[in-house]
Each structure stands twice: as structure tokens, then as C-alpha cells.
Amino acid sequence: MTDNGNEPGGTRGRPFAPGQSGNPAGRPRGSRNRATLLAQALSDDTAEELIRKAQEMALAGDRSMITLLLKPILRWERPLPLELPDLRTAADAAKVTQMLLDQVAAGEISLGEAERVMSMVQVHLKALEEYDIEQRLWIIEQWRKNQ
């Protein structure tokens, strides 16, 4: 019976020492895979020609090519002209959430834009929570020292 990680008493985790390979005859360090080599060859030799062909196909109505070409453009993010109130409490966050919901409902901003702002609000609230905990802990430590 061989000693492997699936049996009781078998090797678990990382069975090889650092710098030692399980397959010494394997792929050499620093070598690139076929996809990388192919992409480099395409970009070096025929990139302009392929872009022109993709544009022609898109203009001829090829939906997948239209999607491929427009995806990077549509991901462009416009600045949002939002005036957010001071965000110091959960109540402030609730106000921001309501404001974003109202703007999405009115079609002023997209749902994705509102989600991105809300993720920033969540990160900010988490930082405020951690700061509050740190302050409370410091007060408790000072109180304990003075007893």
C-alpha cells in the first residue's frame, strides 16, 4: 500500500520540500503556455488585420462580434454626480440607501452604479465599526489600568 494523503497516516499538505518538484522532468520554470504564445504571435503579426475583420463582421451584423467589441467600451464608468451626506452612523447609511433606491427608480443612475456606491458605503461603515470598537477597547483598557 502506498503512502498518500487519502489514507490514515498518509502525507498531508505539501509532501515535497520547497524547490523540489513532484515531477522533475516537468515543464521548465519560466516557459509560457501555448495560449500565451499564440496570443503573442497574433498580436505581433496580425492584430491590425484581425481588428479590421472583427469590425467588418460587427458592422455586417454579427452579434457576437458586436458584443466582443462593445464590451470594453460599455464597461467605461462615468463619474456619478452624487452628493452624499456625511456617513457616520447606520442611520446615515439608511439615508444613502434610500437616496440610491430613489435614483435607480427614477432612472437617474443604473442598478450597477447604485450597487457600486453601496459597496463603498458598506466598506466605510465597516471601517467606522472597527474604529468604534478600537475606541471602546482603549477606554476599557484605560479604566482597567486606573483601578
C-alpha positions in Angstrom: 0.0 0.0 0.0 1.4 3.4 -0.9 1.5 6.3 1.5 -0.8 9.0 0.2 -2.9 11.8 1.7 -6.2 9.8 1.4 -5.3 7.1 3.8 -4.9 7.3 7.6 -1.3 8.2 8.4 -0.7 9.4 4.8 1.2 12.5 3.8 -0.9 15.6 4.0 -0.5 19.2 2.9 2.7 19.7 0.9 4.6 16.5 0.6 7.6 18.0 -1.3 10.3 20.2 0.1 10.4 23.8 -1.1 12.1 24.0 -4.5 11.6 20.2 -5.1 9.1 19.2 -7.8 6.9 16.2 -7.8 7.8 15.9 -11.5 11.4 16.8 -12.1 11.0 16.2 -15.8 8.0 18.6 -16.0 7.7 22.0 -17.6 10.7 24.2 -17.1 10.4 27.4 -15.0 9.5 30.5 -17.0 8.2 28.7 -20.0 5.0 30.0 -21.4 1.9 28.0 -22.2 0.6 27.6 -25.7 -2.3 30.1 -25.3 0.2 32.8 -24.3 2.5 32.0 -27.2 -0.5 32.0 -29.6 -1.8 35.4 -28.3 1.7 36.9 -28.6 2.1 35.6 -32.2 -1.4 37.0 -33.1 -0.7 40.4 -31.6 2.7 40.6 -33.2 1.7 39.6 -36.7 -1.9 40.1 -37.5 -3.5 42.3 -34.8 -4.5 45.1 -37.1 -5.9 42.8 -39.7 -7.9 40.9 -37.1 -9.3 44.1 -35.6 -10.4 45.3 -39.1 -12.0 41.9 -39.8 -13.8 42.0 -36.4 -15.1 45.5 -37.2 -16.3 44.4 -40.6 -18.1 41.4 -39.1 -19.7 43.6 -36.4 -20.9 46.1 -39.0 -22.3 43.3 -41.1 -24.5 42.3 -38.1 -22.5 39.6 -36.3 -24.0 39.9 -32.8 -21.2 38.0 -31.0 -18.6 40.3 -32.7 -20.6 43.4 -31.8 -20.7 42.2 -28.1 -17.0 41.4 -28.2 -16.1 44.9 -29.5 -18.5 46.8 -27.4 -17.9 45.1 -24.0 -14.8 47.1 -23.1 -16.5 50.4 -24.2 -19.7 49.7 -22.3 -17.7 48.9 -19.1 -16.4 52.5 -19.1 -17.6 54.1 -15.9 -18.9 57.6 -15.9 -18.4 59.7 -12.8 -21.6 59.9 -10.7 -22.6 63.4 -9.7 -23.8 62.3 -6.2 -23.9 64.4 -3.2 -23.7 62.0 -0.3 -24.5 63.1 3.2 -21.9 62.6 6.0 -21.7 58.9 6.6 -21.1 58.5 10.3 -23.9 56.1 11.5 -26.1 53.3 10.3 -28.9 55.9 10.1 -26.8 57.9 7.6 -26.3 54.7 5.6 -30.0 54.1 5.6 -30.5 57.6 4.1 -27.9 56.9 1.4 -29.6 53.6 0.6 -33.0 55.3 0.2 -31.4 58.0 -1.9 -29.9 55.4 -4.2 -33.1 53.4 -4.5 -35.0 56.6 -5.4 -32.4 57.5 -8.1 -32.5 54.0 -9.5 -36.3 54.0 -9.6 -36.2 57.4 -11.3 -33.7 56.1 -13.9 -31.1 58.7 -12.9 -28.5 56.0 -12.2 -28.2 52.3 -13.1 -28.6 49.5 -10.7 -24.9 48.6 -11.2 -23.9 52.1 -10.3 -26.0 52.0 -7.1 -24.5 48.7 -6.2 -21.0 50.0 -6.5 -21.8 53.0 -4.3 -23.5 50.8 -1.8 -20.4 48.5 -1.6 -18.3 51.6 -0.9 -20.8 52.6 1.8 -20.6 49.1 3.4 -16.8 49.3 3.4 -17.0 52.8 5.1 -19.5 51.5 7.7 -17.2 48.6 8.5 -14.3 50.9 9.0 -16.4 53.1 11.3 -17.4 50.0 13.3 -13.8 48.9 13.7 -12.8 52.4 14.8 -15.6 52.5 17.3 -14.6 49.1 18.7 -11.0 50.2 18.9 -12.0 53.4 20.8 -14.2 51.4 23.2 -11.4 48.9 23.9 -9.0 51.7 24.6 -11.4 53.2 27.1 -11.8 49.9 28.8 -8.0 49.4 28.9 -7.5 52.8 30.5 -10.3 52.1 33.0 -8.6 48.8 34.0 -5.2 50.5 34.4 -6.7 53.1 36.8 -8.4 50.5 39.1 
